[in-house]
Amino acid sequence: MKENVNIVNRKAKYEYEFMDSYQAGIVLKGVEVKLIRDGKLSFVDSYCIFQDGELLLKNISISGMDSDEVKQDRKLLLKKQELNKLLKSLDKGLTIIPYRIYNNKSLLKVEIKLSRGKKIYDKRETIKSRDIQRELKKDIEKLK
């Protein structure tokens, strides 16, 4: 079992433009905590949604569980002020995406990002700038 958990949703950076970041607790069972600490978590197609005044994490997959519980909704724990702020910003067409899960002392936390979906040309621009940075880094290393 790993001591430091840091599982990142890498695809989210490519698909979304981040506006704001929040740290949230997550309600889990004991078996789920153990499986996450072993690194058996997948963020594929996961998102957050408000339901009955609570923020729920949808489509997060923990492998090693029963088939009924693998993609079960999980409640996120935030302060009331933060929940209200997120609820207001959802009206503006923004989405809440889980970006990473990590441990803070002995607790597991989820970093969620308030984000806007990128257009195709924005994605191309991201790829182009990343390639330029990579080329510059290679050139600098050659000069050394």
N, C-alpha and C positions, 0 to 999 in steps of 0.2 A: 504494500500500500504506500502511495506517495505521501510525503508530508506536505509539500507545496502543490496546490492545485491551481493551474492557470490554463484554462481551456478557452481559446479565442475563436470567435466566429469570423474567419478570414474573409469569407465571401461577402459579408455585410459591408466592408469597406469599399468593395468594388461596386456593389449594387446601390448603396445609399450615401447621401451627403449628410453628415452628422451635424446637428444643431446644438444639442445639449446632452449632458450626461448625468445619470443618477445611479446611486448605489442602493440596492434593495436586498432585503433578506428574502429567503425562499423557504416555503413550508415543504419539508421532505420527511419521508419515513426513514427509519434506521438503515434498511437495506439500500435505499436509494443513495444515501450519503456515502455508504461504503463503495458502491459501484461508481459513483462520481469521482471519489478519491482514487479509484483505480483507473480513471480516465475513460470510462465507458459511456460517454455522453456525446450526442450529436445535435448540432444546432440547425440542421438542414430544414429549411422552410419554417423556422420558428418565428413567432411574433407575439406581441402582448395585446390584450384586449380588455376593455372594461366590461364587467358583468355584475350586476347588482351592487354597484358601488365599490367593487374590488377589482384589483388589477390581476389578471391571470396570464400565465405563460402557457402558450399553446404550441403544440407540435414539437416539443423538445423530447428527444428520444434517449432513453437510458437503456442500453442493451444489457441483457442478463435478467430482465424482469419477465413476468408473465405477459402474454400477448395482449391482455386487456389493459395492463397498467403501463405499457411501454410509452404510449403517447398520451397519457393522462394529463389533464390540465393541472397546473401547479400555481398556488397562490403566491403573489409577491407582497412583501411587507414594506410599506413606505409610510411616511408621515402624512397626515391628512392634507396639509398645505401642498405637499408635493403631488399628491393624487389629484387635487383640484387643479393645479397648474398644468399637469399632463392632460387632464380631461378637457380643459379649455383649448389647449394647443392641438388636440385631435380634430377640433372643428375647423382648423385652418388647413386641413389636408395633410397633416404630418402623421407619421407612423412611429410606433415604439418597437424597437428591435433589441433583443438580447445580444449584447456584444461579447461578453466574456463572463465566465464563472471562476471565482477564485476563493481562497480561504483567507479569512481575516481572523487571526489567532486560531480558534477551534471552530469558528462558524463559516459556513459557505455563503458567499455573497454573489449577487448577479449584478453586473454593470449593464444597465439598459441605456440606450441612446435614443433620443428624440431625433427623428431623421426624416428626410425627404428623398424619395426615389430619384435616381439619376436617369437622365435621358440617354439615348444611345450615343449622341455626340459627346456628352459629358464623360461617358465611359471611355471613349476613344481618346479624349484629352488626358484622362488619368493614365492610360497605358503609355501614351506618348511622353508625358512628363517623367514617368517612372523609367522609361528607356533612356531618356536624355540624362537623368541622374546616374544611371548605371554606367553609361558611356563616360561621363565626366569622372566618375570614381575610378574607372579603369585607366583613364589618361593620367590622373594624378598619381596612381600607383606606378605607372610606367616611368614617370619623372623621378620618382624616389630612388 
